[in-house]
Amino acid sequence: MLYSILIYTIFLIFNKISCDINIHIIPHTHLDPGWLKTPEEYYQSDSINSIFFTVLNSLTSNSDRTFVINEIYYFKIWYENINNEEKEKVKKLISEKRIEFVFCGYTVNDEANPIYYDIIDNIRIGHQFLLEEFNITPKSAWFLDSFGHNAGNAHIASQMGFDSLVLGRFHENYLELFKDKKLLEFYWDMFGNNNSEKKILTHIMALHYGYTLFIPELEDHTESVMPKFIIKLKEILKGIKHKNILFLFGDDFKYKDGSLFNCIDNLKNQFEIKQSFAQRDFGINEKINLFYSTPEKYFLYMKQELEKNNQNLETITHKDFYPLRTDCFWTGYFTSRPYLKGFIRKGSNAFYTFSKYFSFNKFTNNLIKEGTYKNLKDLREMVALTQHHDAITGTCKQYVASDYIFKLENAISKVEEDFKNNIEEKFKIKISQIKYNNHLSSEKSASAQFVVGEKDIEGNIKIGIYNPMITNDAEDISHQLINIEISESKYEYEHSK
């Protein structure tokens, strides 16, 4: 009997991670760059400046605290306007792995509506900023507020270096099924080819990312909240194969002051002081650890426990998780606000056309006017911003949609003017209008753009046609008829290369 107890004690010592229940509290805030308000209105009225300063000061004053940032748009605005001392504090917290960036495209894109190269460029903008400022690249991709989940989006994430996905908003029937089968974590094989390089570790959130929807009392600092909190933790534990619980502590535009950090500290103390009550409510004898954590730490603990217990996660072959169903089906956003969707596509097409043109000019040492690259950068960022899951989806308010269109139109017109000036100077002609194809049917579409010159003194009009597609494979070149309306009844056509 004593021998058995000794063996069991040794087992517990060497398997501490797998025997304890570890509650990973991950503070976060969800910052929509446009939805019920415009991005600028949110920044001012919802004190986004205060959110980042609260995080900075709270983490600096308490070495246990952590925080997760999901997108770059607002953080970049704030970071570029703080002083050097504050920037050094931020860099220190990042180096200590207490601030962790997850996904961090320029914004968190919708998964259904964007074209793949707009998703990629959205990620590229955010990651370029993080590399230049902090020499880091996020490893976990979070899509907490998408209205369903897309295999193509997951594939892009796996190919861009992310090693895990965290997904919110899941079809209610799938969610219950996955909980019952302990499949809230699995390897997602998007296309059924069993290629390990294209699978990605996927975590489905058992609860909404915002705790205020299911335990608003968490902010009250009362002892009575602990049993309710444990009920929700058990709901998460039901759907996973290990004893590490990922709990997101945040919601839309939270952490304007330090009260939520104090709330987490209070919960932490309650679990330490009332360990026996917590064990009773959980119905277990194991120790319960509640602590500040990060996604990196959570997935490390999870993998270590599975390895020690000789367990493996299932591989699930599934394409898109559409449509989303909660209390209704979320399908209207596939087509709602078509003018906004079309204008975003126009902005995307304009950016790729003009950026390739000006890049070619730079390499051939042709003159580029000062300010052109800034205008291209502004257009690029505006296209990325409108990939947001409340922009291109059309789920924002009408005046917010109009604001997106106004800003896109302004950004496009500046780059068009730069393009027009460059063409006029290069070819010594006056341009009356710029036309470009805005209907890309596939990745091999020709996407021809053309400029129409003004009549010269002899009545001739020059039309320049430019295809921004780059390909070395003749078979990949698609041939496309371009219709040009001519009002004159008599005309002659002359072709020149």
Backbone torsions as a table, in degrees:
resi	resn	phi	psi	omega
1	MET	NA	-48.8	178.3
2	LEU	-61.4	-37.4	179.7
3	TYR	-63.0	-41.5	179.9
4	SER	-64.9	-41.9	179.1
5	ILE	-63.4	-41.0	179.5
6	LEU	-62.4	-44.8	179.6
7	ILE	-61.7	-43.3	-178.5
8	TYR	-65.7	-38.5	178.6
9	THR	-63.6	-44.3	177.7
10	ILE	-61.0	-41.1	179.3
11	PHE	-59.8	-43.4	-179.5
12	LEU	-64.6	-39.7	-178.6
13	ILE	-62.3	-45.3	-175.7
14	PHE	-85.5	-2.8	178.4
15	ASN	-128.7	41.1	-173.9
16	LYS	-59.7	-43.9	-177.5
17	ILE	-63.4	-39.0	-175.6
18	SER	-79.9	-19.9	-177.6
19	CYS	-93.8	-36.1	178.0
20	ASP	-74.7	154.7	167.5
21	ILE	-93.5	121.9	-178.4
22	ASN	-109.3	117.5	179.3
23	ILE	-99.8	107.6	-178.6
24	HIS	-88.0	104.7	178.1
25	ILE	-88.0	119.7	-177.3
26	ILE	-118.3	102.0	177.8
27	PRO	-68.2	137.3	179.0
28	HIS	-156.5	165.2	171.7
29	THR	-135.3	148.2	-178.4
30	HIS	-107.8	110.6	-172.4
31	LEU	-113.2	100.0	179.2
32	ASP	-78.7	121.2	174.9
33	PRO	-82.9	64.5	-176.3
34	GLY	115.5	128.0	173.4
35	TRP	-172.1	-87.5	175.0
36	LEU	-83.6	-17.7	177.1
37	LYS	-134.5	165.4	175.1
38	THR	-73.7	162.5	178.6
39	PRO	-55.1	-41.6	-178.9
40	GLU	-67.0	-39.6	178.9
41	GLU	-64.7	-41.1	176.5
42	TYR	-61.4	-43.6	-176.5
43	TYR	-60.7	-38.3	-179.1
44	GLN	-82.5	-54.9	-170.3
45	SER	-76.0	-26.8	-179.5
46	ASP	-102.3	17.6	169.3
47	SER	51.3	47.2	-179.8
48	ILE	-63.3	-32.8	173.2
49	ASN	-55.2	-44.8	-178.4
50	SER	-65.8	-34.7	-179.6
51	ILE	-59.9	-48.8	-177.1
52	PHE	-70.4	-35.0	176.2
53	PHE	-68.7	-36.4	175.8
54	THR	-61.1	-45.9	178.7
55	VAL	-60.5	-47.3	-178.6
56	LEU	-59.5	-49.4	-176.5
57	ASN	-71.1	-37.7	-178.0
58	SER	-69.3	-39.3	179.3
59	LEU	-73.6	-34.0	178.6
60	THR	-67.3	-34.3	-176.5
61	SER	-83.8	-15.2	-177.9
62	ASN	-141.3	112.7	-172.5
63	SER	-72.4	-8.6	177.4
64	ASP	-81.7	-25.8	-168.6
65	ARG	-74.1	149.6	179.2
66	THR	-135.4	170.6	176.8
67	PHE	-158.4	148.8	-179.6
68	VAL	-119.0	136.2	177.6
69	ILE	-117.8	130.6	-169.1
70	ASN	-103.0	-20.6	179.4
71	GLU	-149.2	162.2	-169.2
72	ILE	-94.6	-25.1	-167.2
73	TYR	-48.5	-60.4	-177.7
74	TYR	-72.7	-38.8	-178.8
75	PHE	-60.0	-41.1	-179.3
76	LYS	-62.8	-43.7	178.0
77	ILE	-59.3	-47.4	-178.5
78	TRP	-65.1	-47.8	-174.3
79	TYR	-62.8	-37.8	-177.1
80	GLU	-73.4	-8.6	-178.6
81	ASN	-113.1	3.9	176.7
82	ILE	-94.5	165.9	-176.9
83	ASN	-81.9	172.0	-174.3
84	ASN	-64.5	-35.8	178.8
85	GLU	-63.1	-42.5	178.7
86	GLU	-68.1	-36.5	177.0
87	LYS	-63.3	-38.3	178.6
88	GLU	-65.7	-36.3	176.3
89	LYS	-63.3	-42.7	178.3
90	VAL	-61.0	-46.2	-178.9
91	LYS	-62.1	-36.5	178.8
92	LYS	-65.1	-44.7	179.6
93	LEU	-64.0	-36.3	178.0
94	ILE	-68.2	-42.8	179.9
95	SER	-65.1	-29.0	176.8
96	GLU	-83.0	-0.4	-179.9
97	LYS	61.2	35.2	175.9
98	ARG	-101.9	-23.0	163.1
99	ILE	-105.4	123.1	178.5
100	GLU	-122.0	134.8	177.2
101	PHE	-96.2	130.4	177.9
102	VAL	-121.3	136.4	-173.0
103	PHE	58.5	-80.3	174.1
104	CYS	56.2	50.9	157.6
105	GLY	-69.6	-179.8	175.8
106	TYR	-55.2	-38.8	169.7
107	THR	-143.1	171.5	175.7
108	VAL	-86.8	108.9	-173.0
109	ASN	-72.9	153.9	166.0
110	ASP	-65.1	156.2	-177.5
111	GLU	-100.7	-18.7	-173.0
112	ALA	-94.7	-40.5	-167.8
113	ASN	-92.4	-34.0	-175.5
114	PRO	-68.6	154.3	169.8
115	ILE	-78.7	150.4	-171.5
116	TYR	-59.0	-37.7	-177.0
117	TYR	-73.1	-20.7	172.5
118	ASP	-74.1	-35.3	174.5
119	ILE	-62.5	-46.8	-178.4
120	ILE	-61.6	-44.4	-177.8
121	ASP	-70.4	-32.9	174.3
122	ASN	-59.0	-44.7	177.7
123	ILE	-65.9	-42.1	-177.0
124	ARG	-60.2	-41.6	-179.5
125	ILE	-60.2	-48.0	-179.9
126	GLY	-64.0	-43.4	-176.8
127	HIS	-71.7	-32.5	175.0
128	GLN	-61.4	-42.2	178.6
129	PHE	-62.1	-46.2	-178.0
130	LEU	-65.7	-38.0	178.6
131	LEU	-66.8	-44.1	-177.8
132	GLU	-68.5	-38.4	-175.9
133	GLU	-86.9	-39.0	-170.0
134	PHE	-128.7	-4.7	-179.1
135	ASN	57.4	44.6	178.3
136	ILE	-132.4	157.5	174.9
137	THR	-134.3	126.8	179.8
138	PRO	-61.2	147.1	-179.2
139	LYS	-113.9	-15.4	179.1
140	SER	-116.9	134.3	-179.6
141	ALA	-108.0	122.9	-177.5
142	TRP	-110.7	127.3	173.4
143	PHE	-127.2	81.7	-170.8
144	LEU	-84.8	-21.9	-171.1
145	ASP	-124.0	15.8	176.8
146	SER	-70.3	151.9	-178.7
147	PHE	-97.1	63.0	-171.7
148	GLY	108.5	166.4	-173.2
149	HIS	-131.9	142.8	-167.0
150	ASN	-114.3	132.4	179.8
151	ALA	-62.6	-38.3	179.0
152	GLY	-63.2	-40.3	177.9
153	ASN	-64.5	-41.8	177.5
154	ALA	-64.9	-38.1	178.9
155	HIS	-64.2	-43.5	177.0
156	ILE	-59.2	-43.9	179.4
157	ALA	-59.5	-44.9	-178.4
158	SER	-65.3	-33.7	-178.3
159	GLN	-83.5	-13.9	179.6
160	MET	-100.7	15.9	170.7
161	GLY	98.3	-1.6	175.7
162	PHE	-74.3	140.1	179.4
163	ASP	-109.1	-0.6	176.8
164	SER	-154.7	152.4	175.3
165	LEU	-120.1	140.3	169.8
166	VAL	-121.6	118.5	-172.3
167	LEU	-116.1	131.5	173.4
168	GLY	-106.5	179.4	177.9
169	ARG	49.2	85.4	-177.8
170	PHE	-118.8	148.0	177.2
171	HIS	-49.9	126.6	-171.5
172	GLU	-59.8	-33.7	178.9
173	ASN	-70.8	-43.5	175.4
174	TYR	-60.4	-43.3	-176.6
175	LEU	-59.7	-46.4	179.5
176	GLU	-66.2	-40.2	178.0
177	LEU	-62.0	-45.5	-178.8
178	PHE	-67.0	-34.9	175.9
179	LYS	-63.1	-47.4	-177.2
180	ASP	-62.4	-34.0	-177.6
181	LYS	-96.6	9.4	-178.0
182	LYS	54.1	48.6	-178.1
183	LEU	-117.5	25.5	176.3
184	LEU	-69.7	-12.4	172.3
185	GLU	-129.1	131.7	-177.7
186	PHE	-161.4	168.8	171.5
187	TYR	-95.0	122.3	-176.5
188	TRP	-89.9	111.8	174.6
189	ASP	-98.2	96.0	-168.1
190	MET	-64.4	-33.6	-171.2
191	PHE	-122.0	9.9	173.0
192	GLY	68.6	25.4	-179.8
193	ASN	-99.7	2.1	175.6
194	ASN	55.3	31.9	177.7
195	ASN	-93.0	115.5	-174.3
196	SER	-62.1	-28.0	-179.1
197	GLU	-72.4	-19.6	-177.4
198	LYS	-104.8	-3.6	173.0
199	LYS	-81.3	157.1	176.3
200	ILE	-143.2	136.4	177.2
201	LEU	-63.6	125.2	-172.9
202	THR	-125.0	131.0	177.8
203	HIS	-116.4	122.5	176.9
204	ILE	-94.9	127.3	178.9
205	MET	-70.8	123.2	177.7
206	ALA	-71.3	-25.6	-178.2
207	LEU	-124.8	161.8	175.4
208	HIS	-62.3	151.6	-178.3
209	TYR	-64.4	-18.7	-178.3
210	GLY	-103.6	113.0	-177.5
211	TYR	-62.7	-24.0	-176.0
212	THR	-65.0	-16.7	178.3
213	LEU	-77.3	-25.2	-176.1
214	PHE	-126.1	-21.7	172.9
215	ILE	-139.9	69.4	179.3
216	PRO	-61.3	-20.5	-178.4
217	GLU	-70.4	-9.8	179.7
218	LEU	-56.8	-25.6	-179.0
219	GLU	-81.0	-6.5	-171.3
220	ASP	-86.0	-11.2	-179.5
221	HIS	60.8	28.0	-179.1
222	THR	-100.3	152.2	-179.6
223	GLU	-68.5	-25.0	-176.3
224	SER	-67.6	-15.5	-176.9
225	VAL	-76.6	-20.3	-173.9
226	MET	-59.5	-47.2	178.2
227	PRO	-60.6	-40.0	178.4
228	LYS	-64.5	-39.8	178.9
229	PHE	-62.2	-43.3	-179.0
230	ILE	-65.9	-36.1	176.6
231	ILE	-57.7	-42.8	180.0
232	LYS	-70.8	-36.4	177.7
233	LEU	-64.1	-39.8	178.2
234	LYS	-64.9	-31.3	176.9
235	GLU	-63.9	-38.8	176.6
236	ILE	-69.0	-45.4	-176.4
237	LEU	-60.4	-30.9	-179.6
238	LYS	-60.0	-31.0	-172.2
239	GLY	-98.9	5.9	-178.3
240	ILE	-125.8	164.8	-173.2
241	LYS	-96.3	4.9	-175.3
242	HIS	-137.2	-170.5	-173.8
243	LYS	-118.7	31.0	172.9
244	ASN	-108.1	124.3	-175.0
245	ILE	-110.7	123.2	176.4
246	LEU	-91.2	115.0	-179.7
247	PHE	-124.7	114.8	178.7
248	LEU	-82.9	122.4	-178.1
249	PHE	-108.1	91.0	-179.6
250	GLY	175.1	-172.6	-179.6
251	ASP	-174.9	-172.2	-178.7
252	ASP	-60.7	123.7	172.9
253	PHE	54.3	39.6	176.6
254	LYS	-89.7	169.5	179.6
255	TYR	75.5	38.1	173.1
256	LYS	-74.0	-19.1	172.2
257	ASP	-141.6	-176.9	-173.5
258	GLY	-85.8	8.0	-173.0
259	SER	-64.7	-34.9	-178.9
260	LEU	-71.0	-35.1	173.9
261	PHE	-63.5	-40.7	176.9
262	ASN	-62.9	-36.8	178.7
263	CYS	-63.7	-43.3	178.0
264	ILE	-64.0	-41.9	177.4
265	ASP	-58.7	-40.2	179.7
266	ASN	-65.4	-44.4	176.9
267	LEU	-59.8	-44.5	179.2
268	LYS	-57.5	-44.9	179.6
269	ASN	-65.4	-40.2	-179.9
270	GLN	-62.1	-40.9	179.7
271	PHE	-67.6	-30.6	178.2
272	GLU	-75.1	-42.8	-176.4
273	ILE	-74.6	-39.7	-174.2
274	LYS	-111.4	46.7	-177.7
275	GLN	-57.8	-42.6	-177.1
276	SER	-65.3	-36.1	178.2
277	PHE	-68.9	-38.6	178.3
278	ALA	-64.9	-41.8	178.2
279	GLN	-63.1	-39.0	179.1
280	ARG	-63.0	-46.2	-178.1
281	ASP	-66.6	-33.2	176.8
282	PHE	-76.2	-23.8	-175.9
283	GLY	75.9	36.7	-177.3
284	ILE	-136.4	169.5	174.8
285	ASN	-110.1	-12.4	-177.8
286	GLU	-67.9	157.5	176.7
287	LYS	-70.6	144.8	178.4
288	ILE	-113.0	119.7	179.3
289	ASN	-107.7	124.3	174.6
290	LEU	-116.7	125.3	-174.8
291	PHE	-153.9	158.4	172.2
292	TYR	-64.4	140.0	-177.2
293	SER	-145.7	-177.9	176.5
294	THR	-137.8	163.7	176.3
295	PRO	-57.7	-39.6	179.8
296	GLU	-60.4	-45.1	179.9
297	LYS	-66.2	-42.1	-179.8
298	TYR	-59.1	-51.1	-176.8
299	PHE	-67.7	-29.8	174.8
300	LEU	-64.3	-49.6	179.4
301	TYR	-60.9	-43.7	-178.9
302	MET	-60.5	-47.0	-178.2
303	LYS	-67.2	-37.7	178.7
304	GLN	-63.6	-43.2	-179.0
305	GLU	-66.8	-43.6	178.9
306	LEU	-61.6	-39.5	-179.9
307	GLU	-66.6	-42.7	-179.7
308	LYS	-65.8	-33.5	179.6
309	ASN	-90.8	6.4	179.0
310	ASN	55.0	45.0	179.1
311	GLN	-113.2	152.2	176.8
312	ASN	-127.5	148.5	174.0
313	LEU	-80.8	148.7	177.7
314	GLU	-69.1	152.7	168.5
315	THR	-102.8	126.2	-179.0
316	ILE	-112.6	123.7	175.0
317	THR	-92.9	113.3	-177.5
318	HIS	-158.3	140.4	176.3
319	LYS	-86.4	-120.5	-175.7
320	ASP	-76.0	141.7	170.2
321	PHE	-95.9	72.2	178.2
322	TYR	-129.0	154.5	-9.5
323	PRO	-81.2	160.5	171.9
324	LEU	-70.7	136.2	172.6
325	ARG	-131.3	124.5	170.9
326	THR	-116.8	-101.7	171.8
327	ASP	-89.8	-4.0	177.4
328	CYS	-155.4	173.9	175.9
329	PHE	-89.8	134.5	179.7
330	TRP	-98.7	87.8	-178.5
331	THR	-126.8	-18.1	-176.5
332	GLY	-61.2	-31.0	-175.0
333	TYR	-70.3	-11.1	175.0
334	PHE	-64.1	-28.6	-174.4
335	THR	-129.6	-9.1	-174.5
336	SER	-66.0	151.1	-176.9
337	ARG	49.4	61.6	-176.5
338	PRO	-61.9	-30.5	179.2
339	TYR	-65.0	-41.3	176.6
340	LEU	-62.5	-46.6	179.3
341	LYS	-59.4	-43.3	179.8
342	GLY	-65.4	-37.7	-178.5
343	PHE	-71.3	-35.2	175.4
344	ILE	-62.9	-41.3	177.0
345	ARG	-63.0	-39.2	177.5
346	LYS	-61.6	-43.9	178.7
347	GLY	-62.2	-41.6	178.4
348	SER	-62.0	-46.8	-178.5
349	ASN	-64.3	-39.6	178.3
350	ALA	-63.0	-44.7	-179.2
351	PHE	-60.5	-48.6	-176.6
352	TYR	-67.8	-35.3	177.7
353	THR	-64.8	-53.7	-173.4
354	PHE	-73.8	-33.4	179.1
355	SER	-65.3	-39.2	177.6
356	LYS	-67.8	-40.4	179.4
357	TYR	-60.9	-50.2	-176.8
358	PHE	-70.7	-30.9	174.9
359	SER	-62.9	-44.1	178.3
360	PHE	-61.3	-42.5	178.9
361	ASN	-62.4	-37.8	179.7
362	LYS	-65.1	-42.6	-178.7
363	PHE	-69.2	-25.7	179.2
364	THR	-97.7	13.9	174.6
365	ASN	60.8	28.3	174.6
366	ASN	-82.7	156.2	-174.2
367	LEU	-67.3	128.4	174.0
368	ILE	-120.3	126.0	-177.6
369	LYS	-66.9	147.6	175.9
370	GLU	-62.4	135.5	179.7
371	GLY	98.8	-14.9	-178.8
372	THR	-63.3	-44.1	-177.3
373	TYR	-70.3	-31.2	174.3
374	LYS	-65.3	-42.0	178.8
375	ASN	-63.9	-39.1	175.8
376	LEU	-63.5	-41.8	179.1
377	LYS	-62.9	-42.3	179.3
378	ASP	-63.5	-41.5	178.8
379	LEU	-66.0	-42.1	179.1
380	ARG	-58.9	-45.8	-178.5
381	GLU	-69.1	-33.6	178.6
382	MET	-68.9	-39.4	176.3
383	VAL	-62.9	-42.7	179.3
384	ALA	-63.8	-41.9	-179.4
385	LEU	-59.7	-38.5	-176.2
386	THR	-79.8	-0.6	171.3
387	GLN	-79.9	-7.2	-178.4
388	HIS	-53.6	150.2	-172.9
389	HIS	-72.6	-0.4	169.9
390	ASP	-120.0	10.6	178.2
391	ALA	-106.4	-74.7	-177.7
392	ILE	-61.8	-22.3	177.0
393	THR	-71.0	-23.8	-175.3
394	GLY	79.4	14.5	-177.9
395	THR	-87.2	1.1	176.6
396	CYS	-83.0	170.9	176.2
397	LYS	-68.7	158.4	-175.6
398	GLN	-59.4	-43.2	-176.9
399	TYR	-69.6	-26.0	175.1
400	VAL	-71.7	-40.9	175.6
401	ALA	-60.5	-42.4	178.6
402	SER	-63.9	-35.4	177.9
403	ASP	-65.4	-42.9	176.1
404	TYR	-58.5	-46.0	-177.5
405	ILE	-64.2	-43.4	179.0
406	PHE	-58.8	-46.1	-178.6
407	LYS	-67.6	-40.2	177.2
408	LEU	-63.0	-45.1	-178.9
409	GLU	-60.4	-41.6	179.1
410	ASN	-64.2	-43.9	-179.9
411	ALA	-65.7	-41.7	179.1
412	ILE	-63.4	-45.6	-175.6
413	SER	-62.4	-36.1	179.0
414	LYS	-65.4	-43.4	-179.5
415	VAL	-71.7	-37.2	175.8
416	GLU	-60.0	-40.8	179.0
417	GLU	-64.1	-40.7	176.4
418	ASP	-62.4	-42.3	-179.8
419	PHE	-63.7	-46.0	-179.7
420	LYS	-60.4	-46.8	-179.6
421	ASN	-62.3	-39.4	-178.9
422	ASN	-66.9	-43.1	179.3
423	ILE	-63.4	-44.3	-178.8
424	GLU	-62.1	-41.3	-179.4
425	GLU	-71.9	-37.0	-176.2
426	LYS	-72.6	-42.0	-173.9
427	PHE	-107.5	3.0	176.2
428	LYS	57.1	44.8	176.2
429	ILE	-132.6	160.7	175.6
430	LYS	-99.9	130.4	-177.7
431	ILE	-95.7	128.7	177.2
432	SER	-94.1	-30.3	179.3
433	GLN	-160.5	157.2	176.9
434	ILE	-119.7	128.8	178.1
435	LYS	-122.8	142.4	171.6
436	TYR	-148.6	146.9	-178.9
437	ASN	-68.4	128.5	-178.0
438	ASN	-112.7	18.2	-175.1
439	HIS	-123.9	87.8	-179.5
440	LEU	-88.2	110.1	-176.3
441	SER	-85.7	-22.2	178.8
442	SER	-161.2	175.4	-179.1
443	GLU	-69.0	-14.1	180.0
444	LYS	-100.2	6.4	-179.8
445	SER	-63.2	144.6	-175.3
446	ALA	-69.6	-33.5	176.7
447	SER	54.2	47.1	-176.5
448	ALA	-67.8	137.6	175.6
449	GLN	-116.5	147.7	176.3
450	PHE	-146.9	154.2	178.8
451	VAL	-118.2	143.9	-179.1
452	VAL	-114.6	121.4	-179.4
453	GLY	-85.4	162.6	175.1
454	GLU	-76.2	159.3	178.2
455	LYS	-64.7	139.7	172.2
456	ASP	-87.4	-175.9	-174.7
457	ILE	-65.5	-20.0	178.4
458	GLU	-93.2	2.4	178.1
459	GLY	85.5	12.0	179.7
460	ASN	-87.0	146.4	176.8
461	ILE	-123.3	128.5	176.6
462	LYS	-95.6	133.6	177.0
463	ILE	-121.7	119.7	178.7
464	GLY	-100.7	128.7	179.8
465	ILE	-113.5	131.7	-174.8
466	TYR	-134.3	130.1	177.1
467	ASN	-109.5	111.0	-177.7
468	PRO	-76.2	-7.0	176.5
469	MET	-62.7	136.6	176.8
470	ILE	-113.4	121.2	178.7
471	THR	-151.9	143.1	175.2
472	ASN	-102.0	-2.6	-176.1
473	ASP	-104.6	113.7	-177.1
474	ALA	-60.0	-30.6	-179.6
475	GLU	-70.2	-20.0	-178.8
476	ASP	-84.7	-7.3	-178.2
477	ILE	-82.0	118.9	178.3
478	SER	-93.5	139.6	-178.7
479	HIS	-94.0	136.4	-170.7
480	GLN	-137.8	130.0	175.8
481	LEU	-81.5	134.5	179.2
482	ILE	-113.0	122.1	179.9
483	ASN	-91.8	125.2	177.7
484	ILE	-121.8	118.1	-179.2
485	GLU	-77.4	131.3	179.3
486	ILE	-123.9	120.2	-174.8
487	SER	-80.9	-27.9	-178.4
488	GLU	-69.6	145.4	180.0
489	SER	-78.2	-24.4	179.8
490	LYS	-120.3	132.6	177.8
491	TYR	-158.4	157.8	175.2
492	GLU	-122.1	147.3	-177.2
493	TYR	-113.9	130.1	176.7
494	GLU	-130.9	127.8	-177.3
495	HIS	-102.0	133.4	174.8
496	SER	-142.8	145.8	-179.9
497	LYS	-90.1	NA	NA
